[in-house]
Amino acid sequence: MDPVIVVGAGPVGLALALALARHSVPTVVLDEGPGKDDQRLARTAVLREDTAAFVERLAGHSLGGLELGARWTRWRSVRRKQVTREISFDDEMPAPLHLPQHVLTGALREAIAGERLITVSVDSKLDSLEQDASGVTAHTRGPKATWWRGSYLAGCDGSRSTARKLLDIRFPGRTAVERHAVAALRTELPWPGEALLHRMPPWRGGGPEVTGRPLAEGVWRLDWLLPPRGDLVTPEALVQRIRATLAGWCGGTTPPYELLDTGVHTVHHRLARRWRVGRAFLAGDAAHLLGALGTQGLDEGLRDADNLAWKLAVAWHHGAHDTLLDSYQAERRARVTARLRAADQSLPVLRGGKGLRSLVPGAARGHDALLTDGHVGRGPLGAPASYADSPLAPPPSESEIVVATEPGMPVTDVRVTAPDGTFVQLRERLGLGRLLVVLVAPGTGVWERRHWMSAGLMPRLAAAVTALPHHAELLVAESYPGAPAHAVLLVRPDGHLVTALAGVRPAELYAAAQAALGGTTPAARETPDSKGTGGESPGGTERRDLAGRGDRGERADRGGGERSGSAEPSGAAEPSGAEERSGAEERSGPGDPSGSAGPPGAGERPGSAGQVGRGEPSGSPGKSDSGEPENAAGAVRRAE
């Protein structure tokens, strides 16, 4: 089967390619540039703890230990001269990761250099594309104008996305919501390692708001809030701001500093009407722009990549299924829309400041708390995405129980015992093309795995996991927040909780796994019987592990035809409403609960559609909206 074409080699495009490689899916990355990134210390990213963990899994090492990456020790909010809020980061409240964007991109490029499933084509600018029932054909211009054939295409090519224009997707929103003057400098401040939000600073020329966020090795990024549409910021005016701010923070004397980089950051709020058209998808800045009030657009873009990767992998290995692929837009667009709506509703309150509302006692503290939530990743402006109202949510079950993690939320990173008996963190097992089933079994950590694998609930649970409609890995945790003994958690490949069940319930576990895959069975399996035992796949078909390197020659005839596009959602400020999940029934007890009848038989894989030949398509596949001349010349290339 043809590889997935990823348009754009920014952090989101590179992360998506690496995530697909972990699922054993080959990709071609079309890089418009020369394959290098400008080193700009004034362009940084703040990644929430779970997003940072996702990127570090892809990079293969910690990013907080690099020379310019840092995790803050504390966050402080100050209004005039008074500290209004302080947050200390610890295990229960992990610190976000703050690093320059070029450091992040460089780490991903290094990981790609050693990945045989990823091909990067530099100086390749997309200028046309067309789709058919079995794939996507894209044309690039550059030194070697070329046709590319792919199974799917992901447009990760930024706010001026060519892919989005060629797909004729509207990108409505607001321009210049916020503007910030930015300076990256090396100096010593009285609070090393601590981030600071200072509103209404008392010194002259301080402006309405300034933020100081540390990087490594004594480097700081300082942001001053500017009028949305004001005069240009001259170098002299910026230097005056720097000196006044440093003096205000250091007792009236400007400390020595080294100015490393400057810029003006203008925040736009935009949301693409559709994120999927047939076999083409949008992610990152090509799909959304946000960033006001401390929200992080790149963090959301990386969440797009994590969400899309495992769904494309299931479609690539086992055949397309509209419910699963449509759920990418349903889940991610709804969350970004909610984030944009929260920011748009908060902006008049936080930035107006002239009306009667500003005189209400306690209003200032409330405003500071709201801004803090946006910066540190909490509340409606920054909390991790929840997919509780996803079309992949399982049907209600009497065996479902309540744990500290709500269904649809990212799981807590607890220590688990892996199948080989080693102790690992739960997040280390994510993104490998399989569902995770976690049994909470207190006391298992003090015994070797061989002693308890054949005792108690384990044989029955292992049989139920083997019989699931998709490859799954059985892990054991001594504890999980809010979970009683013998609770069974089902986790998606991107780390979001599907459901938590009271004990071994083969039928309910199967139904939840099937729902998480879009209600279809991508790999034919025999269903569990009423005793929870599994069997061989029908017809002797061997179970395939997406993390393994299977023979791709057999996949050429897979994948049914796609529909031409998904339903266009409502306006940019209208996310789909989140419904509250009903409370779980009481657990029957910590012992081995009685089994129940198995689910219906697993359906066969969808029918195949013939693969289109590799010859050059007739005519021009499309027209570029970029305003530059098209180059129709070039040889047909199949990306291996």
Secondary structure, 3 states (H helix, E strand, C coil): CCCEEEECCCHHHHHHHHHHHHCCCCEEEECCCCCCCCCCCCCEEEECHHHHHHHHHHHCCCCCCCCCCEECCEEEEEECCEEEEEEECCCCCCCCEEEEHHHHHHHHHHHHHCCCCEEEECCCEEEEEEEECCEEEEEEECCCCEEEEECEEEECCCCCCHHHHHCCCCCCEEEEEEEEEEEEEEECCCCCCEEEEEECCCCCCCCCEEEEEECCCCEEEEEEEECCCCCCCCHHHHHHHHHHHHHHHCCCCCCCEEEEEEEEEEEEEEECCCCEECCEEECHHHCEECCHHHCCHHHHHHHHHHHHHHHHHHHHHHCCCHHHHHHHHHHHHHHHHHHHHHHHHHHHHHHHCCCHHHHCCCHHHHHHHHHHHHHHCCHHHHCCCCCCCCCCCCCCCCCECCCCCCCCCECCCCEEECCCCCEEEHHHHCCCCCEEEEEECCCHHHCCHHHHCCCCCHHHHHHHHHCCCCCEEEEEECCCCCCCCCEEEEECCCCEEEEEEECCCHHHHHHHHHHHCCCCCCCCCCCCCCCCCCCCCHHHCCCCCCCCCCCHHHHCCCCCCCCCCCCCCCCCCCCCCCCCCCCCCCCCCCCCCCCCCCCCCCCCCCCCCCCCCCCCCCCCCCCCCCCCCCCCCCEEEECC
